[in-house]
Amino acid sequence: MKQSLRSRLPEIDAPMTFDAFLEQYKNRDLLLAHCEKGQKLTLNEVPQNNAPVLCIGPEGDFSQEEIEKAQAKGASMIDLGNYRLRTETAAVHGCSLLAAALR
């Protein structure tokens, strides 16, 4: 944290079901990155409040059912760019884009 000039350690929660995740973060701005076609926000268009939570899918992406559940709970669908990324790369890339957008 000192090297990156940050004062907070990123939070990484214990594994949980997707339904439990949606319930736990229902009062936050959920940003769901997935590979399916459709209208999505770029990270420059995300709300600048309420400590957004970036959701990166597992290898193989979120299922259509998970995407629909997240949308029903008010999650914003987001775009991380034109390339399909591995899960671990998408998380780092998404966090970097989000940090820049929220500056």
C-alpha positions in Angstrom: 0.0 0.0 0.0 2.8 2.4 0.8 4.5 1.8 -2.5 1.3 2.5 -4.5 0.5 5.6 -2.3 -2.8 4.0 -1.1 -4.1 4.2 2.4 -6.5 1.3 2.3 -6.0 -2.4 1.8 -8.4 -3.8 -0.8 -11.0 -6.1 0.6 -11.2 -9.7 -0.6 -14.1 -11.7 0.9 -14.3 -15.4 1.6 -15.9 -17.5 -1.1 -19.7 -17.4 -1.1 -22.6 -18.3 -3.4 -23.6 -15.8 -6.1 -27.0 -15.3 -4.4 -25.3 -14.6 -1.1 -23.0 -12.2 -2.7 -25.9 -10.3 -4.3 -27.7 -10.1 -1.0 -24.6 -9.0 1.0 -23.9 -6.1 -1.4 -27.5 -5.1 -2.3 -27.0 -1.6 -1.0 -23.8 -0.9 -3.0 -23.3 -0.1 -6.7 -22.6 -3.5 -8.3 -20.6 -3.4 -11.5 -20.8 -6.8 -13.3 -18.2 -7.4 -16.1 -19.1 -10.2 -18.5 -18.5 -11.2 -22.1 -22.1 -11.4 -23.3 -23.4 -9.0 -25.9 -25.7 -6.2 -24.8 -25.7 -2.6 -23.6 -23.0 -1.9 -21.0 -21.4 1.0 -19.3 -17.7 1.8 -19.6 -16.0 2.3 -16.3 -15.8 6.0 -17.1 -19.6 6.1 -16.8 -20.0 4.4 -13.4 -21.6 6.2 -10.5 -19.0 8.2 -8.4 -20.6 7.3 -5.1 -21.5 4.4 -2.8 -18.1 2.5 -3.0 -18.8 0.4 -6.2 -18.2 -3.3 -6.1 -16.5 -4.8 -9.2 -17.7 -8.3 -10.1 -15.5 -10.3 -12.3 -16.8 -13.7 -13.4 -15.2 -17.1 -13.1 -13.3 -18.8 -15.9 -16.0 -19.4 -18.5 -17.8 -16.2 -17.5 -21.1 -15.6 -15.6 -24.0 -17.7 -16.6 -27.0 -16.1 -18.3 -29.0 -16.8 -15.1 -26.4 -15.0 -13.0 -26.4 -12.0 -15.3 -30.2 -11.8 -15.1 -30.2 -12.1 -11.3 -27.6 -9.3 -11.0 -29.6 -7.1 -13.4 -32.8 -7.8 -11.3 -30.9 -6.6 -8.2 -29.9 -3.4 -9.9 -26.3 -4.2 -11.0 -24.8 -2.2 -13.8 -23.4 -4.2 -16.7 -19.9 -2.9 -17.6 -17.4 -3.3 -20.4 -13.7 -3.9 -19.8 -12.7 -3.4 -23.5 -12.6 -5.3 -26.7 -10.6 -8.3 -25.6 -11.6 -11.4 -23.7 -9.4 -11.6 -20.6 -8.6 -14.4 -18.1 -10.3 -14.0 -14.8 -7.2 -12.9 -12.9 -6.2 -10.5 -15.7 -9.7 -9.1 -15.9 -9.7 -8.4 -12.1 -6.4 -6.4 -12.2 -7.4 -4.6 -15.4 -10.9 -3.8 -14.1 -9.5 -2.5 -10.8 -7.1 -0.3 -12.6 -9.8 1.2 -14.9 -12.1 1.7 -11.9 -9.4 3.5 -9.9 -8.7 5.8 -12.8 -12.4 6.5 -13.4 -13.0 7.3 -9.7 -10.1 9.8 -9.4 
